[in-house]
Amino acid sequence: MNDRYLSMETYFWLQIRFNCAMRLPITVALFLTAMIPPITVSPASFDLEGHRGCRGLMPENTIPAFLKALDLGVTTLEMDVVISKDRQVVVSHEPYFNADFSIAPDGKPVSKAEQKKLILYQMTYDQIRQYDTGSNGNPKYPEQQKQRTHKPLLTEVIEQVEAYRQQHTLAPVAYNIEIKSEANEYNKSQPEPAAFCDLVQTVLAGRLPAERIIIQSFDFAVLKHWKQQADEGRYLPVRLSALVENLRGAEKNVADLGFKPAIYSPYYRLLSQRTIRSLHEQGIQVVPWTVNQCSDMERLKRWGVDGLITDYPDRAVGLSN
């Protein structure tokens, strides 16, 4: 490449460091980024995923968070789903109302003492919708904008995201849907994997093409069931992602899963360059979570990850280019 042009890697890192250091509004950052001389090589695709929409900036797992993430240029919307008493697929990380930010219908904040008694699996969606999950903000994320909002249905998220995307002529995005499942919670705060997957599959079928869907879970029973049903033609042949937070290592985790997932998605501190190379040699993509510091974003991108999940998509402008 001609010396007067920036290398691709230098271009990425200058862009990211500038945005992180200045913390400029996204429109300003994009304008200033455009002032950098163009590079002559087309960069590889990189999957920038907005964690719970963009939890660092907007109330998590809500319509405002997903729409804001679209404005920030994410390529995938990451979200979590649980099940209500009336078998609705609800977008929520916990199967209860988190006291960090939930407000009851009577206007009183949910307390730590009562939060785990407010189990969504024991409430109808009409009851769930009455809780405000945005007005208080989340003290762990001081940049998060406070506004009244609620836990939406997965159908509601898809409808509003697709309408917004088309209205603003935005590129199609993927949906990374985590099925929140734990073996010790079967039939307590959630259905068993087969029933849980059936409900999610019913929502997705006919609403989105399979290539725009990722199903992820820490519960490998969920991923095994989805793969079996997809192989038999009963479920959409979506990409499956193995979420990992244990210390067993990628080789052991993939062996426990019993098949090669499309994506291996560990806590980012568990990754090494060697692990990334090994997974790539098996044809498995690597997308770590939850990466919020610019220095970590830079390092992981340099190591060759295929994407990352972050609460702050605004800090990663340029990564997905």
C-alpha positions in Angstrom: 0.0 0.0 0.0 1.2 3.5 -0.7 2.9 5.1 2.4 0.7 8.1 2.2 -2.4 6.0 3.1 -3.2 4.7 6.5 -3.1 0.9 6.9 -6.4 -0.7 7.7 -5.4 -1.6 11.2 -4.1 1.9 12.0 -7.3 3.4 10.6 -9.4 1.3 12.9 -7.4 2.1 16.0 -7.1 5.8 15.4 -10.8 6.0 14.8 -11.7 4.0 17.9 -9.2 5.8 20.2 -10.4 9.2 19.0 -14.1 8.4 19.6 -13.3 6.9 23.1 -11.1 9.7 24.1 -13.4 12.5 23.0 -16.7 10.8 23.9 -18.2 12.9 21.1 -21.8 12.6 20.0 -22.1 9.9 17.3 -23.0 12.4 14.5 -19.9 14.5 15.3 -17.6 11.4 15.5 -18.8 10.1 12.2 -18.3 13.5 10.5 -14.8 13.8 11.9 -14.0 10.2 11.0 -15.0 11.0 7.4 -12.2 13.6 7.3 -9.5 10.8 7.5 -8.1 10.0 4.1 -9.8 6.9 2.6 -8.0 3.5 2.6 -7.7 1.5 -0.5 -8.6 -1.9 0.8 -12.1 -3.0 1.7 -12.1 -4.1 5.4 -13.5 -7.4 6.5 -17.0 -7.5 8.1 -17.1 -7.3 11.9 -20.2 -8.0 14.0 -20.9 -5.1 16.4 -23.6 -6.3 18.8 -25.5 -4.0 21.1 -25.8 -5.7 24.5 -29.5 -5.6 25.6 -29.8 -2.9 22.9 -27.3 -0.5 24.4 -27.5 -0.9 28.1 -24.9 1.8 28.8 -27.0 4.5 27.1 -30.7 3.5 27.4 -32.8 1.3 29.6 -31.8 -2.3 28.9 -33.9 -4.7 26.7 -36.4 -2.0 25.8 -37.6 -0.6 22.5 -35.8 2.7 23.0 -32.5 0.8 23.6 -32.9 -1.2 20.4 -33.8 1.8 18.3 -30.9 3.8 19.7 -28.6 0.9 18.9 -29.8 1.0 15.3 -28.9 4.7 15.1 -25.4 3.9 16.4 -24.8 1.4 13.6 -24.8 -2.0 15.3 -25.0 -5.0 13.0 -26.7 -7.2 15.6 -29.2 -6.5 18.4 -28.5 -8.7 21.4 -31.3 -9.4 23.8 -32.6 -11.9 26.3 -36.0 -13.6 26.5 -38.1 -15.2 29.3 -41.6 -16.6 29.4 -44.7 -15.2 31.1 -47.5 -17.1 32.8 -49.6 -16.8 29.7 -46.8 -18.2 27.5 -45.7 -14.9 26.0 -42.1 -14.4 25.0 -40.9 -11.4 27.0 -37.7 -9.5 26.4 -36.0 -9.5 29.8 -32.6 -10.5 31.3 -33.9 -11.7 34.6 -37.0 -13.8 35.1 -38.1 -11.3 37.7 -38.2 -7.5 38.2 -34.7 -6.2 39.0 -34.7 -3.8 41.9 -31.9 -1.8 40.3 -34.3 -0.1 38.0 -37.9 -1.5 38.2 -40.9 0.5 39.5 -44.1 -1.2 40.5 -47.5 -0.1 39.1 -48.2 1.8 42.3 -45.2 4.0 41.6 -42.9 2.5 44.3 -39.5 1.2 43.4 -39.2 -2.6 43.6 -37.1 -3.5 46.6 -34.2 -6.1 46.8 -36.3 -8.1 49.3 -39.2 -8.5 46.9 -37.6 -8.6 43.5 -37.2 -12.4 43.2 -40.8 -12.9 44.3 -42.0 -11.0 41.3 -41.4 -13.9 38.9 -42.5 -13.2 35.3 -43.3 -16.8 34.8 -46.0 -16.4 37.4 -47.4 -13.2 35.9 -49.5 -12.5 32.8 -48.0 -10.2 30.3 -50.7 -7.6 31.0 -49.4 -7.5 34.6 -45.7 -7.4 33.5 -46.3 -4.5 31.1 -47.5 -2.3 34.0 -44.1 -2.1 35.5 -41.8 0.8 34.5 -38.2 -0.3 33.8 -36.7 2.9 32.7 -37.6 6.0 34.7 -35.2 5.3 37.6 -32.3 4.5 35.3 -29.6 2.1 36.4 -27.1 3.4 38.9 -24.5 1.0 37.5 -24.7 2.9 34.1 -24.6 6.6 34.8 -24.8 7.5 31.1 -28.1 5.7 30.7 -30.9 8.0 29.7 -33.9 7.8 32.1 -37.4 7.4 30.5 -40.6 5.6 31.2 -40.7 2.3 29.4 -41.6 -1.4 29.9 -40.5 -4.9 29.2 -41.6 -5.6 25.6 -42.7 -8.8 23.9 -40.3 -10.2 21.3 -43.0 -9.7 18.7 -43.1 -6.0 19.6 -39.4 -5.7 19.3 -39.3 -7.2 15.9 -42.2 -5.2 14.6 -40.9 -1.8 15.8 -37.3 -2.5 14.9 -38.2 -3.5 11.3 -40.6 -0.6 10.9 -37.9 1.9 12.2 -35.2 0.3 10.0 -37.3 0.6 6.9 -38.5 4.1 7.7 -34.9 5.3 8.1 -33.5 3.2 5.2 -31.2 1.3 7.5 -29.5 -2.0 6.6 -30.9 -5.3 7.8 -29.7 -6.2 11.3 -29.4 -9.6 13.0 -31.2 -10.6 16.2 -29.1 -12.4 18.8 -31.7 -13.9 21.1 -30.5 -15.4 24.4 -32.8 -18.0 25.8 -32.4 -17.4 29.5 -32.4 -21.0 30.9 -30.9 -22.7 33.9 -31.4 -26.4 34.7 -32.2 -25.6 38.4 -35.0 -23.2 37.3 -36.9 -25.6 35.0 -40.7 -25.3 35.8 -40.0 -22.7 38.4 -39.1 -19.4 36.7 -39.1 -20.9 33.1 -40.4 -23.8 31.0 -38.1 -26.8 30.2 -35.9 -26.3 27.1 -38.2 -28.0 24.6 -41.2 -26.0 25.6 -39.2 -22.8 25.8 -37.7 -23.2 22.4 -41.1 -24.1 20.9 -42.5 -20.7 22.1 -39.5 -18.8 20.7 -39.6 -20.6 17.4 -43.3 -19.9 17.0 -42.6 -16.1 17.4 -39.7 -16.1 14.9 -41.2 -18.3 12.1 -42.5 -16.1 9.3 -41.2 -12.9 10.9 -37.5 -13.0 10.1 -35.3 -15.0 7.8 -33.1 -17.6 9.5 -29.9 -16.0 8.3 -30.7 -12.9 10.5 -31.3 -14.9 13.7 -28.8 -16.2 16.3 -30.0 -18.3 19.2 -27.6 -18.2 22.1 -27.7 -19.8 25.6 -25.5 -20.8 28.5 -27.8 -23.8 28.8 -26.4 -26.3 26.3 -29.6 -28.3 26.5 -31.4 -25.4 24.7 -28.8 -25.4 21.9 -28.9 -29.2 21.5 -32.7 -29.2 21.3 -32.8 -26.4 18.7 -30.2 -28.1 16.6 -32.1 -31.4 16.7 -35.3 -29.7 15.7 -33.7 -27.7 13.0 -32.0 -30.8 11.5 -35.4 -32.5 11.4 -36.9 -29.4 9.6 -39.2 -28.4 12.5 -37.2 -25.2 13.5 -35.6 -22.4 11.6 -31.9 -23.3 10.7 -30.6 -20.3 12.6 -27.0 -19.8 13.8 -26.4 -21.2 17.3 -24.1 -19.5 19.7 -22.6 -21.2 22.8 -22.4 -18.7 25.7 -19.6 -19.5 28.1 -18.4 -18.1 31.4 -16.6 -21.2 32.9 -12.9 -22.0 33.0 -13.1 -25.4 31.3 -11.7 -24.1 28.0 -13.1 -24.0 24.5 -12.2 -27.5 23.5 -14.0 -29.0 26.5 -17.0 -26.8 26.1 -17.4 -27.6 22.4 -17.1 -31.3 23.3 -19.8 -31.0 26.0 -22.1 -29.3 23.4 -21.7 -32.2 21.1 -21.5 -30.3 17.9 -19.7 -27.3 16.4 -21.7 -24.1 17.0 -21.7 -21.3 14.5 -20.4 -19.0 17.2 -18.5 -19.4 20.4 -19.3 -16.5 22.8 -17.3 -16.4 26.0 -16.7 -13.8 28.6 -14.0 -11.7 27.0 -11.4 -12.2 29.7 -11.4 -16.0 29.0 -10.0 -15.5 25.4 -6.5 -15.8 24.1 -5.1 -15.5 20.6 -4.4 -19.2 20.7 -8.1 -20.0 21.5 -9.3 -17.8 18.8 -7.0 -19.4 16.2 -8.1 -22.9 17.3 -11.8 -22.1 17.0 -11.3 -20.4 13.6 -9.5 -23.6 12.4 -12.7 -25.5 13.2 -14.9 -22.9 11.3 -16.3 -21.4 14.5 -16.7 -17.7 14.8 -15.7 -16.0 18.1 -17.8 -13.1 19.5 -17.0 -12.3 23.2 -19.1 -10.5 25.8 -19.4 -7.9 27.3 -16.6 -5.6 26.1 -17.0 -2.0 27.3 -13.5 -0.6 27.4 -11.9 0.8 24.3 -8.5 -0.8 25.0 -10.2 -4.2 25.2 -12.1 -3.6 22.0 -8.8 -2.7 20.2 -7.0 -5.7 21.6 -9.7 -8.2 20.7 -10.1 -6.8 17.2 -6.4 -7.1 16.7 -6.4 -10.7 17.9 -9.0 -11.5 15.3 -12.4 -11.9 16.9 -15.3 -11.9 14.5 -17.3 -9.4 16.6 -18.1 -8.3 20.1 -21.0 -7.6 22.4 -20.9 -4.2 24.2 -23.1 -2.0 26.3 -21.6 1.0 24.6 -21.8 0.7 20.8 -20.9 4.4 20.5 -17.4 3.6 21.8 -16.9 1.1 19.0 -17.5 3.3 15.9 -15.3 1.9 13.2 -15.1 -1.6 14.5 -17.8 -2.9 12.2 -16.3 -1.3 9.1 
